[in-house]
Amino acid sequence: MSRGRTVSFAHPPFAHPMDLWLGQACGAASPEDLPSRLRAAQTEALNRLLRRAVTHSSFYARHLAGCDLEMNGPEDLARLPFTTAGHLRDWRHFCCVSQGDVQRMVSLETSGTTGTPKRLAFTARDLDRTRDFFRVGLSQLVKEGDRLAVLLPGAERPDGVADLLRQALGPSGVLVEGLPAASTVDETAMARWLAERRPQVLVAAPAQLEALLRSFPQAAPPGLRGALSSADWLDPALGQKLRSAWGCELLDHYGLTESGFGCAVECPAHDGYHLRALDALLEVVDPRDGGPLPPGRVGEVVLTTLNREAMPLIRYRTGDAASLLPGPCRCGSPLPRLGPLLGRLDTGAGPTSPFRVIRPAKGGAAQVEHRSEGARL
């Protein structure tokens, strides 16, 4: 490739690189074929997942006992029980591979009475699929020869975010660098490091972006052309301030460790998050009774990992509040997308009370928004 050419996977007739990626995986030759082909591929993967989970996972063998596991489409998932964070106390009950096949283990602290951390397992193939998603999603921002700076704390661990991005983008000529650990929470050191390294693109948490805006209030850090926000809720007001002050593209990413780090990413049209739809099947349900909600209605995001080898999750309640948006996107993609992330759900509300969304705020406090049944964006 010639220096400076965009590392993009989109070409006519597909409007978005994610659409081409999904189309190649499910055999869709055109945007018109993509929704039906994708649905068929999701249904096939879902049935394969369920057969494998009840055979190899002791938890799902018990949890799904007596359930009708023959899925005619993703909507049939609604008849299966949820998986919750409380179920994840022992990862070995979920694991579908031998411990020798586990490439990476991640421990997450949880709230609750036991304080037992969640542990999540990934095989090399699981991480390969995440690398593929990162490669396609970041193709909207990076070009061959670019320097990509990853500011996220802990990103430099083996098979951490910076390492996965380096493996994903390095072969395309993108230099990926992780911020030294000591600088991830030091505003002055972070700003100085960026000014010295002069990356064209950066990946950072919203709190880091806010700190950088204080260091660079009038213009972007030297050389910066684009940024990806990740790892936390991005306040839309902060996103608008950054785009205005820095004059560069800012995309938001939604991902959980439970989803294999990556799940969905914005495009420059800013019309929802394009889904990693053959790896992460998302539903939105009423958080009080678990009933499915139609597109445009705000509820709890529920995750099913379609092609996870080590530790599949089926109807996992994320606690995140959002809606699903029907296609098409303003970019031209015909596929449904995830709507704006509004925050975390307050699970303390009663079954007949309006559910509440807790939005992270400065200083560790929270803004609470009351929402009635089926609240619409």
N, C-alpha and C positions, 0 to 999 in steps of 0.2 A: 504494500500500500504506500501511497505517497504521503509525506508528512502533512498533518493537518486535516486529513480526510476524516469525516465523522465515522466513528465505529458504530454504524447503525445497521439494524437487521430488517428495517422496514423498506419495502419497495412496492410500487404499484402492483396490484390494486389494494394492498393492505395499508391502512392508515396509521397503524401503530406497531412498533416492533414487537410488542407482546402478542398482537394478533397473528403476525407471521410465525412467531415461535409456536404458539398454540396450534395454528393451522398446520404447520409441518408435523406436529405430534399427532394430530387427530385426522390427518388426511384431507383437510379442507383446501381446495384450490382457489377459492375466492371468498371475499367477505360475505357474500350471500349464503355460501355453504357453511360458514363457520359456526353459527349458533347451533344448527342441528347436528353437525358433526361433533362439536364439543360436548353437547348433551349426551350423545351416544357414547363417547369416550369416557365421560364422567360416570355414566351408569355402569359401564363395563368395569371401570376401576373400582367403583363402589362395591359391586358384587364380589369382585376379587378380594378387596380389603376385608369384607365381612367374613368370607370363608376363611381367610388366613387368620384373622383375629380370634375367631372362636376355636380354631385348631391349635394356635400357638400361644395365645395369651390366657393365662389362668383367670385373670380378672374378667375378660370379655366372655370366656366360656361360661362363667357364672352370671355375669351382668346381662347377657343377651339370651340366656336360656329361655326357651319357650317363645321367643320373638320370631315373627315372620321376617326372614332375612333376604327374601327375593325382592330386589328393587327393580321397578319398572322405570324409575327416574329419580333424580335427586330429591324431589318432593316427598318421596316415600320414607325418607329418613325421619320424618316427623313422628312416625309411630314407634321409634326406638327411644329408650331412656337416655338421659343426659349422662355425660361424664363430668365430674367436677374436680376442682383443685384438691379437695379433700380425699378423693380417690387415689391421688398420686403419691400417697405416703410411701409406697414401696414400688419402685420402678420395675423390679424384677417380675411383678405380677402382670405387667404390661408387655414386657420384652418378648419379641417374636424371633429373636436370633440368639445364637450362643454369645456368651460374654466376650469370647475371643473375637467376634465380629464387630464389637462396639468400638468405633473409632474415637468418639468423643462423648464425655459425660459432662453435663452442666447442672449445677445445683442452684436453686433459686430459693431465697428466703420467702416464707409465707406468713401471712397474718393468721390469727386463730389461736386456739387454746393450746395446741400441742407444740407449735413452733417448729415442727418437723419440716425441713426444707424439701421442696420438690426436686427430684432428680430426673433428668431427661437424657435419653441415650440416642445416639446417632451413628449409623454405619457410614462407611466411606461413600456408598452410593447415595445415602441421604444428603450428605454434604455436597456431593457432585450436583444434585438437583438444585440446591441452594445457590451454588456457584453459577449455574446456568441462568437462574433468575436474576442474580446480581448483574451478570454480564449483559443481559437483555435490558433490564431496567435502567442501568447506568449509561447505556448507549445513547440515551436521550441527552446526556450532558457531556460525555467525554469524547475526545478525539485522539487519534493516534499521536503519540508524542507528548500528551498531556501529563502533568503531575497531579495526582489525586491525593489529597490529605485526608486522613481519617482521624477525627478528634475524639471519638467515643471512648470513654474509660474502659479499659480491659480489652480493647480491640486488638492489641498486639499479641494476645495469647495464641498459642498454636491452634489453628482452625478457628480463631476468633474472626470478627468481622473484617479487620484489616487484612488478615492472612487469607481469608476466603476471597476478598476483593482482589488481592494481589494475584492469587491463582487464577481468578476469573478473567482479569483484564490485562495481566502481564503479557500473555501471548499476543494481544492486539496492540502492543507497543505503549501501554499506559503504565507509568511509574507510580506505584501506590506506596505511600509512606504513612506510618502511624505516628501520631503525636506522642512523644515520650511521656510515660505515665505520670511523672512528677508535674507535668505542665497541664494536665487535663482539667485541673480545678484552679489553676493560677492564671488569672486573667492577663496579667502583664506578660508572663512567660509564654502563654498561648499566642498573644498578639505578636510578640517578638519573633516567635518561631515561624508564624505564618508570613510575616514580612520578609524573613530571611529565605524561606523555602519557595515563596511565590507560586503556590499551586494554582492551576487554572480552575479546579473543582475541589470542593471539600464536602465531607460527610460529617455532620455534627448533631448533637442533641439540641433541642430548642433552648435550654438554659445556656449552652455554650454560644449559640448564635446571638442570644440577647447580650451576653457579655462582650462578644466581638463587636456588636453594634455600638456599645459604649466606647470601645477602643477605636472604632472606625465609623464615626457618626455621619460623615459627609460623603464618603466614597468607600467602595469595597477594598478589602486588603489588596495590596499590589498584585496585579496579574489575574485576579479572580474573575471568572466568567460565569460560574454556576455553583449551586449548592444543593445538597440533599439533606433535609431534616429527618431525623430518625430517632428511635428509642424512647420517645415520649410524645405527649400531646402538644401539638403546635398551635398556639393561639393565633387565630386568623389575623388579628391586629398586628402581631409581631411579624407574621409573614409579609403583610402589606408594607410595613415599615422597612423591612429588609429589602424588598424588591424596589421600593422607591428610593431609599438612600444609596443602595449599592448599584442599582441599574443592572442587575444580573438576574438570571433565571433561578428561582428557588422552587424545588419540588419537595413534596412531603411523602414519606414512606410509612406504611403501616406494617408492622411485623411483631411477632412474639417469639420468644424462645420455643414455645410449644408448636409454632408453625414452621420451625426450622429456620428461624431468624427472619426470613423474608416472607411476605404475604401479598402485599398490594402496593402500587406506587402511582403517584399522580403523573399526568402528562402536562405539557405546557398549556393545554386548554383549561386546566384546573376545574375539571367537571367530574370529580370523583376519582377513586383509586382503581386502576386497572389490576385485575386479580390474576394471581398465579393459579389459574382455574383448574389445572390438572394435578395440582398438588394440594391446594387448600380449597375445600368446598365450604362456603360460608352460608349460614342461615341467619335470619334476624327473628328473634322470638320475643314475646311479651315476657319480661323478667319475672312477673308474678305467677302466671299460670303455665308458662312454657309454650303457649300456643304460637304458631307461625304468624308472622305479620307480612302484609303485602309490601311491594316496593314503595318507597317513600315514607314508610312508617318507622319511627324510631323505636328501637328495642335493644335487646342484648345480642351481641355478635356471638354466634356458635360456630365452632370450627370442627371440621372433619378432615384429617390428613389422608388424602387418597392413596398416595404412593409411598408412604413412610415404611421403611423396612424394620428398623429396630424397635420403635415404640409408637405404633399407630394410636391416634386418638379419634374417638368416634363421638360426635356431638358434644364436644368439649365447651363448657360455658366459660367464656373469656372474661366476663364482667365489664366489657367495653360497650359503650353506647354509640350506635350508629344506625343507618338504614341502608338498604340496598337500592340502587338506582337502576331503572331500566335503560337499555340502550336506546338510541345511539348516543355516544359521547360527542361533544362539540368537535373533537378531533376527527370524527368520522368512523370510529370503531362502533360496530353494531352490538357489542357485548354489554351485559349488565356490569355495573361497577359498585364498589362500596362507597357510600356517601361520607360526608365529613365525620371525623371522629369527634364526638362531643365531650368525652371524658369517661369516667368510671361510674358504674351504677352503685347506688347505695343499697346494699342488700338488706338493710335493717327495716325497710318499709314493709308494712303488713300486706297480706294478699289482696286486700280490697282498697288499699291506699294508692294514690298516684305515685308512680315510681319517681325516684329522684336521680339526677345526674350530678356527680361531683366533679367539678372542673379543677384541675391543679391550679394553684395560684402562688404568687411570690411569697417567700418566707415560710413555705410549708403549710400555709393555711389552705382553705378550699372555698370555692364558690359553689353554692348549691342551687341548682335549678330544678323546680318542681315540674314534672311532666305528667299529664293525664294519659289515660289509656289511648294507645295508638297515636301518640303525638306525631304530627307531621312536621318535617323540616320546613 
